[in-house]
Amino acid sequence: MIRKKAKVGTDECVACGCCVKVCPRNAISIFKGIYAEVDKNLCVGCGKCAKECPASVIILEEAV
């Protein structure tokens, strides 16, 4: 099974916090009020953040 992790397009992120609210592992935080940042150690790749993002700037990519 391929494991995936969330990745935020930080240039496009508007730091609305929608992803933070839906993350079941508290793996996402807002960095200095500028953009969302994912803790890859906590992210389980569930995709809830990507579905919730109104700007569609979160993707799931293959974990390295």
C-alpha positions as CSV (number, residue, x, y, z in Angstrom):
1,M,0.0,0.0,0.0
2,I,1.3,3.4,-0.9
3,R,1.3,5.8,2.0
4,K,0.4,9.4,1.3
5,K,0.9,12.7,3.2
6,A,-0.7,16.1,2.9
7,K,1.2,18.9,1.2
8,V,0.1,22.5,1.2
9,G,0.8,24.8,-1.7
10,T,2.1,27.5,0.6
11,D,2.2,30.2,-2.1
12,E,-1.5,29.9,-2.7
13,C,-2.6,29.1,0.9
14,V,-4.7,31.9,2.6
15,A,-4.3,30.6,6.1
16,C,-8.1,30.3,6.7
17,G,-7.6,27.4,9.1
18,C,-10.3,25.1,7.6
19,C,-7.8,22.3,7.3
20,V,-6.7,22.7,10.9
21,K,-10.2,22.2,12.2
22,V,-10.8,18.9,10.4
23,C,-7.5,17.2,10.9
24,P,-8.1,14.2,13.2
25,R,-4.4,14.0,14.2
26,N,-3.7,17.8,14.8
27,A,-1.0,17.5,12.1
28,I,-1.7,20.9,10.6
29,S,-1.0,24.4,12.0
30,I,-1.0,27.9,10.7
31,F,2.5,29.2,10.4
32,K,2.8,32.9,11.5
33,G,-0.7,33.6,10.2
34,I,0.6,33.2,6.6
35,Y,0.0,29.5,5.5
36,A,-0.9,26.1,6.7
37,E,2.0,23.7,7.6
38,V,1.8,19.9,7.8
39,D,3.7,17.9,10.4
40,K,4.6,14.9,8.3
41,N,5.2,12.8,11.4
42,L,1.6,13.2,12.5
43,C,-0.1,13.2,9.1
44,V,-1.8,9.9,8.3
45,G,-2.9,10.9,4.8
46,C,-6.6,10.7,5.4
47,G,-7.3,13.5,2.9
48,K,-9.9,15.4,5.1
49,C,-7.8,18.6,4.9
50,A,-7.7,18.4,1.1
51,K,-11.4,18.0,0.8
52,E,-12.1,20.9,3.2
53,C,-9.7,23.4,1.7
54,P,-11.7,26.1,0.0
55,A,-8.7,27.2,-2.1
56,S,-7.9,23.6,-3.2
57,V,-4.2,24.0,-2.4
58,I,-3.7,20.8,-0.4
59,I,-2.8,17.7,-2.2
60,L,-1.9,14.2,-1.0
61,E,1.4,13.0,-2.3
62,E,3.4,9.8,-1.9
63,A,5.2,9.7,1.4
64,V,9.0,9.6,1.2
